[in-house]
């Protein structure tokens, strides 16, 4: 069928977001050939290779050992990109948890890349990160267990053909990783269903009792990665029984400011290239430095110089910084020369802090009157320009 925007096939060819196993397919193939050491049951890569996949080779070009089969891929040398900025020891603990078929819980403030890390780990371990259940107040037990194709159910009754497996059941059958996002947003009775799945490692289907489809047992390699935001404590607090079935790892903000600036640059540059096809990045390092510094100051409640700052109630996450940097780059690409990119920073910061509490706008103004003013007085040109833009925050 033709449309004014092209054929259906043409419109369906491109996707806004590709799963990690598609984006990094070449690296996954290379690492599978690079490290031929022992692999846990059902794993596509060795635990060491999964850590390499997530953390990258730190600028080192890896080479396949002599005699290693590269399959149909002729690449024998590769530098593996770093995808998650954080403590390598934490990643190793996560991988060891999964290797023991123990469920993994990633907790932290919003925007600390818990979901991204979950996706990368699932892609590295089982080659499929798409078996996902999104936790909400509307999530039901069926989302964790199974449902039915009601047309087939009415026509043939309860049969294995009519059964619609959940992402968790599909992971159990294939010995892969199931991901559950925002588990504390699920109601307690839904969380209880997860307790039995992690304990029994099977899902009973009473409607099919007596047949081979009466229960689905977890194949070797099956495990679960769940995420939970610290801000959601009290929404649907996890029971002690459920907590005992997970190993918990806390994902914190990026400690190194240079690493955070680098991450924001890479992510925003990639988003710009994807949307516009442009390789030129119209946000210079000085602007990124100001942006990330402001986020870090407001996030921690203390400047790099040690000055006390009143924290806004909203989470000033790295993910939000990436979003603002991307907006700045898009403005530079679509409105070239119209405005100084730095002049857009205060307005975007105001948009971020106003999300939760209107009073946060006054806290941002207080940040301008303290840290921004003092840096401007010290002679830093970019901060002088930021101070000159103070009136933007009164809008």
PyMOL commands that set and color helices and strands:
alter all, ss='L'
color gray80, all
select helices_A, chain A and resi 8-13+20-23+25-34+47-55+88-99+114-126+141-144+150-156+167-174+183-185+188-200+206-208+230-232+240-243+257-276+285-300+318-334+341-353+360-377+381-388+390-394
alter helices_A, ss='H'
color red, helices_A
select strands_A, chain A and resi 2-3+6-7+61-63+77-79+103-108+132-134+146-148+163-165+177-181+202-204+215-217+223-229+246-250
alter strands_A, ss='S'
color yellow, strands_A
deselect
rebuild
show_as cartoon
